[in-house]
Amino acid sequence: MTDDRDRWNERYGAAEFDPVDDPVPELERRIGTLPNGRALDVATGTGRNALFLAEHGYDVDAVDIAEAGLERARDRAAERGVDVDWTRADLAEFDPGRERYDVITVSFFAALEHLPDLKEALAPGGVLVYEHHLRSSDPVAGPSTDRYRYRSNDLLRACLDLTILSYEERRRPVGDGEGDGSSDGAVAVATLVARRSSGGTQSYPVERTP
């Protein structure tokens, strides 16, 4: 994973890199329906999701492989007056524990092989919010090869042991620095919201309109 670490350090350390301020749209839209408590932001980058969760009262742990991204994230946390426990680690070597988190967020990180551990780290009733690039025949921003993109329904199939609250595959506008540093255009993404629960009869959150 050294190559990945170097690549992301180079990206986040570049003077022209403009960090994304806003969390992924689905996290922002659903924040009022998510369980309160402790959150984990995986591949946090410069902390877009972690900072948002901390500002909404969560105790947040955030992990990333790149020191340069975490340095920017710490600076942004200080500017916003919030506390986040930042950890520099390769996810393959990071132990998220068991039934520890009420919310886990993953954005733009190909982590299907790590999903079993992340799902185990969800507390009963805990929610996973995951967004990632899709392979697409449309001209979209994001990774230059399909190696780092999911095929249609890859993410959905990997989470069918959770209660699927929402799953969508679509194109949406891309912001400055989002996904791959592109400043315009669109990204093709799969967005999943799923809860660690089971049973034919459950309580479901009321979807809020903007």
C-alpha positions as CSV (number, residue, x, y, z in Angstrom):
1,M,0.0,0.0,0.0
2,T,3.0,2.3,-0.1
3,D,2.2,3.4,-3.6
4,D,-1.3,4.4,-2.5
5,R,0.1,6.3,0.5
6,D,2.5,8.2,-1.7
7,R,-0.1,9.0,-4.3
8,W,-2.6,10.4,-1.8
9,N,0.1,12.3,0.1
10,E,1.1,13.9,-3.2
11,R,-2.4,14.8,-4.0
12,Y,-3.4,16.3,-0.6
13,G,0.0,18.0,-0.3
14,A,-0.3,19.8,-3.6
15,A,-0.7,23.6,-3.3
16,E,-3.5,23.7,-5.8
17,F,-5.6,21.0,-4.1
18,D,-8.8,22.5,-2.8
19,P,-10.4,20.4,-0.1
20,V,-14.1,19.6,-0.3
21,D,-16.0,21.4,2.5
22,D,-19.4,19.6,2.3
23,P,-20.0,16.0,3.3
24,V,-21.4,13.5,0.7
25,P,-24.9,14.6,-0.1
26,E,-26.7,11.6,1.2
27,L,-25.0,11.9,4.6
28,E,-26.1,15.6,4.8
29,R,-29.6,14.8,3.7
30,R,-30.1,12.0,6.2
31,I,-28.3,13.3,9.2
32,G,-31.5,13.9,11.1
33,T,-32.6,10.2,10.7
34,L,-29.3,8.6,11.8
35,P,-28.7,7.2,15.3
36,N,-26.7,9.4,17.6
37,G,-23.5,8.4,19.3
38,R,-20.1,7.3,17.9
39,A,-19.1,7.5,14.2
40,L,-16.2,6.2,12.1
41,D,-15.2,7.9,8.9
42,V,-13.2,5.6,6.7
43,A,-10.6,7.0,4.2
44,T,-11.4,10.4,5.6
45,G,-9.1,12.4,3.4
46,T,-9.2,16.0,4.5
47,G,-12.2,15.2,6.8
48,R,-15.3,16.3,4.9
49,N,-17.6,13.7,6.5
50,A,-15.8,13.5,9.9
51,L,-16.0,17.2,10.5
52,F,-19.7,17.3,9.5
53,L,-20.5,14.5,12.0
54,A,-18.5,16.1,14.8
55,E,-20.4,19.3,14.2
56,H,-23.6,17.3,14.7
57,G,-22.6,16.0,18.1
58,Y,-21.0,12.7,17.2
59,D,-17.8,11.3,18.9
60,V,-15.8,10.7,15.7
61,D,-12.9,8.5,14.8
62,A,-11.4,9.0,11.3
63,V,-8.8,7.0,9.5
64,D,-6.8,7.6,6.4
65,I,-3.6,6.3,4.9
66,A,-2.2,9.8,4.0
67,E,-0.5,12.0,6.5
68,A,-0.9,15.0,4.3
69,G,-4.7,14.7,4.2
70,L,-4.9,14.2,8.0
71,E,-2.7,17.3,8.5
72,R,-5.2,19.4,6.5
73,A,-8.1,17.7,8.4
74,R,-6.6,18.6,11.8
75,D,-6.2,22.2,10.7
76,R,-9.8,22.3,9.5
77,A,-11.1,20.8,12.7
78,A,-9.2,23.5,14.7
79,E,-10.7,26.2,12.6
80,R,-14.2,24.8,13.2
81,G,-13.7,24.2,16.9
82,V,-14.5,20.4,16.8
83,D,-12.6,17.4,18.1
84,V,-12.0,14.3,16.0
85,D,-9.7,11.3,16.8
86,W,-7.6,11.2,13.6
87,T,-5.7,7.9,12.9
88,R,-3.0,7.4,10.2
89,A,-3.4,3.7,9.1
90,D,-3.9,1.4,6.2
91,L,-7.4,0.1,6.5
92,A,-6.0,-3.4,6.1
93,E,-4.1,-2.9,9.4
94,F,-6.9,-1.0,11.2
95,D,-9.1,-2.8,13.7
96,P,-12.5,-1.0,13.9
97,G,-13.6,-3.3,16.7
98,R,-17.0,-4.9,17.2
99,E,-20.4,-3.3,17.6
100,R,-18.6,0.0,18.3
101,Y,-20.1,2.6,15.9
102,D,-23.6,4.0,15.4
103,V,-22.6,5.5,12.1
104,I,-19.9,4.5,9.6
105,T,-19.2,6.5,6.5
106,V,-17.1,5.6,3.5
107,S,-16.8,7.8,0.5
108,F,-14.7,7.3,-2.7
109,F,-12.7,4.3,-1.3
110,A,-12.9,0.9,-2.9
111,A,-13.2,-1.2,0.2
112,L,-15.4,-4.2,-0.5
113,E,-12.9,-6.6,1.0
114,H,-13.1,-4.6,4.3
115,L,-16.8,-4.6,4.5
116,P,-17.2,-7.7,6.7
117,D,-15.1,-6.0,9.4
118,L,-16.9,-2.6,9.0
119,K,-20.3,-4.3,9.3
120,E,-19.1,-6.1,12.4
121,A,-18.1,-2.7,13.8
122,L,-21.6,-1.4,13.5
123,A,-23.6,-1.4,16.7
124,P,-27.0,-3.0,16.6
125,G,-29.1,-0.5,14.7
126,G,-26.0,1.3,13.4
127,V,-26.1,2.7,9.9
128,L,-23.5,2.5,7.1
129,V,-23.4,5.4,4.6
130,Y,-21.3,4.5,1.6
131,E,-20.7,6.3,-1.7
132,H,-18.3,5.2,-4.5
133,H,-17.5,5.6,-8.1
134,L,-19.2,3.4,-10.7
135,R,-18.0,2.1,-14.1
136,S,-19.8,4.1,-16.7
137,S,-20.1,4.6,-20.4
138,D,-20.7,8.3,-19.8
139,P,-17.9,10.8,-19.7
140,V,-17.6,11.3,-15.9
141,A,-15.0,12.4,-13.4
142,G,-13.2,10.0,-11.1
143,P,-10.5,7.3,-11.4
144,S,-8.9,7.1,-14.8
145,T,-9.4,3.3,-15.0
146,D,-12.2,0.9,-14.0
147,R,-9.9,-0.8,-11.5
148,Y,-11.0,1.6,-8.7
149,R,-14.7,1.7,-9.8
150,Y,-17.5,-0.6,-8.8
151,R,-19.7,-2.4,-11.3
152,S,-23.4,-2.0,-11.1
153,N,-24.8,-3.5,-7.9
154,D,-21.4,-4.6,-6.5
155,L,-22.0,-2.4,-3.4
156,L,-25.6,-3.5,-3.0
157,R,-24.8,-7.2,-3.2
158,A,-22.0,-6.8,-0.6
159,C,-24.5,-5.4,1.9
160,L,-27.5,-7.6,1.5
161,D,-26.9,-8.9,5.1
162,L,-27.9,-5.4,6.3
163,T,-31.3,-3.8,6.1
164,I,-31.1,-1.6,2.9
165,L,-32.6,1.8,3.6
166,S,-31.6,3.3,0.3
167,Y,-29.6,2.4,-2.7
168,E,-29.1,4.4,-5.9
169,E,-26.9,4.5,-8.9
170,R,-26.8,7.8,-10.7
171,R,-24.7,10.7,-12.1
172,R,-24.5,13.8,-9.9
173,P,-22.6,17.1,-10.2
174,V,-19.0,17.0,-8.9
175,G,-17.6,19.7,-6.7
176,D,-14.0,21.1,-6.4
177,G,-11.6,18.3,-5.5
178,E,-14.4,15.7,-5.1
179,G,-13.5,12.2,-6.0
180,D,-10.4,12.9,-8.0
181,G,-9.7,16.6,-7.9
182,S,-11.9,17.4,-10.9
183,S,-13.5,20.9,-10.7
184,D,-16.5,20.4,-12.9
185,G,-18.6,17.8,-14.7
186,A,-20.3,14.8,-13.0
187,V,-19.5,11.7,-11.2
188,A,-21.2,8.3,-11.6
189,V,-21.8,6.9,-8.1
190,A,-23.4,4.2,-6.2
191,T,-24.9,5.5,-2.9
192,L,-25.9,3.1,-0.2
193,V,-27.5,3.6,3.2
194,A,-27.9,0.4,5.3
195,R,-28.7,-0.5,8.9
196,R,-27.3,-3.4,11.0
197,S,-30.6,-5.1,11.8
198,S,-32.8,-8.0,10.8
199,G,-36.4,-9.2,10.9
200,G,-39.5,-8.9,8.8
201,T,-40.9,-6.1,11.0
202,Q,-38.8,-3.0,11.6
203,S,-39.1,0.7,12.2
204,Y,-37.9,2.8,9.3
205,P,-36.9,6.5,9.2
206,V,-39.2,9.0,7.6
207,E,-37.5,10.4,4.5
208,R,-37.1,14.1,4.7
209,T,-37.4,16.3,1.7
210,P,-35.0,19.3,1.2
